[in-house]
Amino acid sequence: MPAFEITKNPLAGVRSIIRILFFSFFAGSVPAQAAPERVLWEDRPAQTWMTEAYPIGNGPMGAMLFGGTEVGRIQFNEISLWSGDRMLGQSPKRNEKGFFVNSMGAYQAFGDILLHLGHDFAKVKDYRRELDISHAVHRVSYLYEGVRYEQLAFASHPDGVIVMQLSADKPGAIDGRIQLTDSHEAKITAVGNRLTSTGAIGNGFEYEAQLLVLNEGGLVRSANDGGAVSNPWGIQSPDASLIAENCDSLTLILSAGTNFIQDHRREWIGPHPHEAVTARVDAAARRSVHFLYERHQADFRSLYGRFSIDLGTSAAKVLRLPTETRLKAYKQGADDPDLEELVCQFGRYLLISCSRLGSLPANLQGVWNHSNNPPWQCDYHSNINFQMNYWPAEPANLAECHLPMIDYIDSIREVSKVNTRGEFGDVRGWTVQTMNNPCGVSYYKWNTVGSAWYAQHLWEHYAYGLDEGYLRKTAYPILKEICHFWQDRLKERPDGTLVAPDGWSPEHGPVEDGVSYDQQIIHDLFTNTIEAAGILDVDPEFRAELIDMRSRLLKPQIGRWGQLQEWEEDRDDPNDKHRHVSHLFGLFPGRQISIEETPDLAEAARVTLNARGDESTGWSRAWKVNFWARLWEGDRAYKLLRNFIHVVREARVIYGEGGAGLYPNLLCSHPPFQIDGNLGLVAGYCEMLVQSQTDTIHLLPALPAAWPEGSVRGIRARGGFEVDLEWKRGKLTQAVIHSQAGRPCTVAYEDQVEQFDTKVGGEYRLRF
């Protein structure tokens, strides 16, 4: 095997050349590829919220845009608008054990903007509705009676508003009625050119939305005549509205908020949102749309632009198709690598749009919801779904978007301790039930390892970024107290074996001791906490106790037909096709099972996956892509990925297998819509290209034959590294390792492995 050379970027101060395994030195970095336009588009307005409308969001606020010409609809949300109880101990629904029974409420719809423009779509020409996810902007363009009309909309995180601009190429051509509606039937007021809805849920949460309409040319006036009540969605129109007459352009500025505050000591209640909402709207109104758009672009692109992926080039005729038509062609077997790239980047777009620092984390539908009784309450579901939302945050280079989840976990600790003691008695630490709301109120079955799974995310944020201050201040105290729960909870058998009592393998099977799902997550928790204590050089006795306890945990077992057992008793049914494969946690997202270190268990996991089959719900398919990638089965992972990317139109709640896939707007069909599938799939792409769950960075560990040429830039690996890769004819040709922490680096590609030292800021270039 000839050697290869690796060097640090001379501009970063390299003084020596380190010889390691590959055969030639590459003096330049992987070229930055010009990012192709990532656009979803259709040639007609959306009719249905779930399957056709396009999402925009700035973190706390989200909106679904329909692009109508006769009546335009913008349905909007604010992430903290929740019904249900806020505080433990303050509701008559609290039971004798000290926790609530079905009092967690549900995420609520906020309202709609209705634009009554009166442009009959039957007379419209050259219509195009698009969502440009590279720039987080929604556009509509069409001709009506000889006039070109355009709409531009975006959700700005730095300014905390949603902006829509309507323009025409003929002066004075914009007329219509603008209405703000409220999903809880609060009174709408119109004063000047501003519409306001102010209301309360009944649980102490108050809310407000304001819509300001600015005009160039013509006039905008308030009206209280109850006009324009007709709309295709049957939305009740309020009496108050704004009338636009003979305008050259209109600019709509929307902001909304609640009095929710992420602090249990204040009973989750802060000041009324009126002043904050007014300040955001007024500040935005003082700026031009161009200024707001440029600030939005700088903010969004600072996150989105860190990562690029190129899997090949689709045929020009395919690229010209509307998105739904393109999905149908792909389902019929058409090659469309640009569509595969689009689906990957769309997941990143969604996470940026619904999970930003200072706001609640993404729930089952991110931030988007049009119902006051959404499926599964649009909750924080602790037995995989909430966690899956954040699988791509670190590897896909969106670490800041991980922080809302971490802050949420921190915020519910104290109330969860009360709830936990109410169920389990005198125990330290805390855990959660399956369904959870923003205030730590839980419902449904106890997922006793739910908090331990949460803790994995606290560790992963450190493992990728190596921020020791964060580890010491935030992550380690929570890891430690969750370990305390299991120190008090684990059952010791006569032979010293430790088992989790009364476990449950979601959402499947009996409640009993030693369930594999529980055992593997506890192993992961102990492993991460042991490493954290060692890094911080603290709590040596506690660390030693965890090492001993981890060694005595009931281990994963291989059953009679070669499968990885779901329960301690060998009862797995080889014909079972259940969507949850919880007993493979140790394979992914855990690191207890791997091809390298536990090949027998990895093979048993393969047997289990083959038995369960590829067909399942949306998020389950995404999970299986990650499983197969961890088994280094790129073609099988790709088969699952390809099965995931097919168009479905059924939006109703089904647990069956036939309705999973993507809606025409690319939102994941569970069904119905759940965002976890979109986000979990992004993690699958990352696992196919780079893995770092061990101390080694594996390059292209599960590259499928369907991607013979391509590149990825900005994918992250644990240990403080970013990786750029390029490959041709199925073989890696170039790589750059960017070291952000200056740690030693071990790189593996196929059968070649080598370690080299790095310095902070170093760029280590390899050519294969």
URGIRA-V945810 format. One record per helix or strand. SS is the DSSP state (~ for helix, > for strand). FROM is the first residue (numbers start at 1). TO is the last residue. If there is no record, write none. Layout:
BEGIN
ss | from | to
SS | FROM | TO
SS | FROM | TO
END
This chain:
BEGIN
ss | from | to
> | 4 | 8
~ | 10 | 12
> | 17 | 20
> | 24 | 24
> | 39 | 42
> | 54 | 57
> | 61 | 65
> | 71 | 78
> | 82 | 82
> | 94 | 94
> | 100 | 100
> | 107 | 107
> | 111 | 116
~ | 121 | 123
> | 124 | 132
> | 137 | 144
> | 147 | 156
> | 161 | 168
> | 174 | 182
> | 188 | 191
> | 194 | 200
> | 206 | 216
> | 219 | 223
> | 241 | 247
> | 249 | 258
> | 260 | 260
~ | 264 | 266
> | 269 | 269
~ | 274 | 285
~ | 289 | 304
> | 308 | 310
~ | 316 | 319
~ | 323 | 331
~ | 337 | 354
> | 363 | 363
> | 366 | 366
~ | 375 | 378
> | 380 | 381
~ | 385 | 389
~ | 391 | 395
~ | 399 | 411
~ | 413 | 424
> | 432 | 436
> | 442 | 447
~ | 450 | 465
~ | 468 | 489
> | 491 | 492
> | 498 | 499
> | 503 | 505
> | 508 | 512
~ | 516 | 536
~ | 540 | 552
> | 553 | 553
> | 558 | 558
> | 564 | 564
~ | 582 | 584
~ | 599 | 612
~ | 618 | 630
~ | 634 | 644
> | 647 | 647
> | 661 | 662
> | 668 | 669
> | 673 | 673
~ | 675 | 689
> | 690 | 691
> | 697 | 699
> | 710 | 717
> | 721 | 728
> | 731 | 739
> | 745 | 749
> | 752 | 756
> | 763 | 767
END
